[in-house]
Amino acid sequence: MYIGRKLKKLLGLQEQLQEAPDARLSSTLDKVEQILSYQFSDRKFLEQALVHRSHLHALGATRTESNERLEFLGDSVLGLIVNEYLYKQFPNKEEGDLTKMKSLLVCGASLASVGRSLNLGKYITMSHGEATTGGRERSSILADTVEALLGAVYLDSGISAATDVVFHLILSKVDSFLDDDNLTNSKSKLQEILQAKYKTPPLYRLIEATGPDHEREFTIQVSFNKIILGVGVAGNKKDAEQIAAAKALTKLEKNPDILHEELTD
């Protein structure tokens, strides 16, 4: 009798231990659905959107099971939704102005600020090493996860649901994003980053100027040590430089080692 009771207790404890990870995962998914204001029909999309590649690397699993593919999709979904919103919301804005506004709304800094405001980092599955080196607050990881979540929503329910989530996370605060000096002055921010790390500023070059005098369009390229970081097109050189700088910042946030890799080759 005593052994039987002890065995039952042990088996019950094992069942609790087996159920605990599933319960934690379910709780995490519940909380992420709450902050997105969206409930998934298939939670497998949501679960994958929260898996950083470092976790799979630590397990020896393939990177295709991480959120990178969803991030790729989410980037395009976000771009389409923001483009349509800006096109309809600002009918008197020229293409160059709309491009600049879009760059500010979808750049890595903006998406990272969204992820940070949602405390998204605590819900991302990543390796212990990544977490201990600040991965849960790393801008590139937060921005990528926001895009992955949008890709997951799109696959789960389509463009209408994704639009609702984008509006909830970004477009409902569009004025604050576009008025934020830390985001709008991309040129200064890019120079500050490069000067601090490499003691050298970026180089802006006019690629071409097209159109009649009253409707000129300027294409500006920004580079560093012959590495092209971004290209901007606008109705004046100043705006084109800002757009190019915003794209450069996004590129550096997605791959912070790109300059180091090129400089050491």
Protein Blocks (a to p, Z undefined) as FASTA:
>chain_A
ZZmmmmmmmmmmmmmmmmmmmmmmmmmmmmmmmmnopacfblmlmmmmmmcfklmmmnop
afklmmklmmmmmmmmmmmmmmmmmmmmmmmbcfklmmmmmmmmmmmklmmmmmmmnomm
mmpccdfklmmnopmmgmklmmmmmmmmmmmmmmmnojklmmmmmmmmmmmmmmmmmmmm
klmmmmlmmmmmmmmmnopacddddfbdgdjfklcccdddddeehiafbdcddfbfklmm
mmmmmmmmmmmmmmmmlmmmmmmZZ
